[in-house]
Amino acid sequence: SILSIPICNCPLFALVCWGAHGRFAQKLLNDLFSNYTNALRPVEDTDYIINVTLQITLSQIIDMDERNQILTTYLWVRQVWMDAFLTWKKEEYDGLDTIRIPSSYVWRPDIVLYNSADDEFSSSMETNVVLRHDGQVMWDQPAITKSSCSVDVAFFPFDLQQCPFTFGSWTHNGNQMDLINALDSADLADFVPNVEWEVLGMPAKKNVILYGCCSDPYPDITFMLHLKRRSSFYIFNLLIPCMMISFLAPLGFYLPADSGEKVSLGVTVLLALTVFQLLVAESMPPSESVPLIGKYYIATMTMVTASTALTIFIMNIHHCGPEAQPVPAWASRLILKHLARICFVQEVGENCLGSSQRKKHVLTQQESDATSAGDAHWEEGAQGRAGQAELRGAGHSRIRPMEWKEDLLVTIDHSEDSGATAEGVESVEGGAKKSPVLEKTACVCHHQEVCNHVEYIAQSYRDQRETQIRVGEWRKVAKVMDRFFMWLFFIMVFIMSILILGKAV
């Protein structure tokens, strides 16, 4: 036997040595299982408790179905126990220490995943077990498991999830089989990183539960998988577009009221947010817990709805017609003075009334000049009526019409129209004889009627000017309210965005 050791270590005789081990392994297998049964617990006394050491290695997270609350993982499950009937002496089998045989040959603990959600219950592979000479059986079994996981989406997409994996015997109680933790947590050394979930840890805890059906204790080991969602995908695809759309809602107040697009902008933003809300709702489980991003969408949609309603109200104020009442004194003092300064509206209504005020000044000056000129003309006309023009001689039988044209007077020749003649006033100078003269008179036609028309035109102009001023004041109020609500809604959007992004930090 001493000479056989270097011969077996020599590469030339490796096949001979393996052949020798193969014959002893076959003999060992026949000897071990000649009187062995895998239907009973491998203990010498039925009162003995068989201890099963359990170790879990997390290899990969395949899928997390939030809507159905099912977590699919790839695990390596290692179970180690002692079989009292599978022991041998190494010396009797040429130093053979371990053998690997199909797991169906030996007794196996009926350890199952309590919270399994697999509809087939056949996701594990039938692998070999490693059997040692002292009776230790080690069974490494890869398995694709589907476990139920209560998903809490209250802080989606910045949520943390805890998914349990509870392993225990299905039929053996604690007086027959006990479970022992191999490690304080699952082994994560060979974990393949997931693109959506970050694994924070997987601690293990042993529990002993007394069920209502049975008085015996049932031990189990629960591995709690702590997951953190990687939120970058949702930030760039759901949050940032929503924030950009939300900042468009306050800009509806900055649009001119005459553009006709204020309400259309609000409705368009509301429809866009509705589409994003539907995308989030499709991926979330139907529960009473509303996701954080869903709350943000609802708050933003409420804000956009309120801004659209306020826009309609402000447009109604802006388009107040001539029949509108004057702006109340409290509104003029509060809105046009104090609120305008707060909202940085320097010159309220400059676009609406700036040109009108300049036009008002020019028209007033023209009106003043026209009034002065009219008064002078009327005074000259009165003087013409008071003094009667006496023209003598055949060459001055008519007064030319152009002489009174500038004074808006009409010259009438009575001699031609009615044939009437008048006795002229006899000149007292030189005692000359009385001679008939043609009387020419200048008079203002319908003087009172013209004055009434002029007064009516002036009054109409004053009424129109007052109406323009009143309409302009309401437009001032509408502009200040637009600026106030624009800054108010900008602040609201900013605060909501800071709160939602603060959860990511």
Disulfide bonds with the S-S distance in Angstrom:
Cys149-Cys163 1.99
